[in-house]
Amino acid sequence: MNAVAEGRNIYDKILKSTKYLLACNAGEILSVFIAILLRFPLPLIPLQILLMNLLTDGLPAMGLGSEIPESDVMTRHPRNPKENPITGKMLILIIIFGIAMALGTLFVFNKYVGINLSYARTMASQHLCFLRYLQS
């Protein structure tokens, strides 16, 4: 019984971490993709993306990993092994959150790009970091 409870707990943690990481990275990817489509300068340089991932993925993922198990783990029905872990509803929420992050980031970038490109990239990067911490 303990092994089943631990397995369900691990599965739940994997799903939570995956949802967090996909939603946050969707915002970064869509920010760059939409900027390219609109012929804007890149709002984030690769070094900023790497630094952002280094700083904002580690601590929340560790927090999700060390979270205590939910109390109803053993009262749930067994999951279907053929079931896709990322459901359609989860994918839609990830896409919606990614689009919201991207549009907000591009708004901030566009607001400051006329002043200074480096400053605008810094503001866009900080905006994305702030949104990522709000999500966790």
Secondary structure, DSSP 4 states (H G I P E B T S, - for coil): -HHHHHHHHHHHHHHHHHHHHHHHHHHHHHHHHHHHHTTPPPSS-HHHHHHHHHHHHHHHHHHHHTPPPPTTTTTSPPPPTTS-SS-HHHHHHHHHHHHHHHHHHHHHHHHHTTT-HHHHHHHHHHHHHHHHHHH-
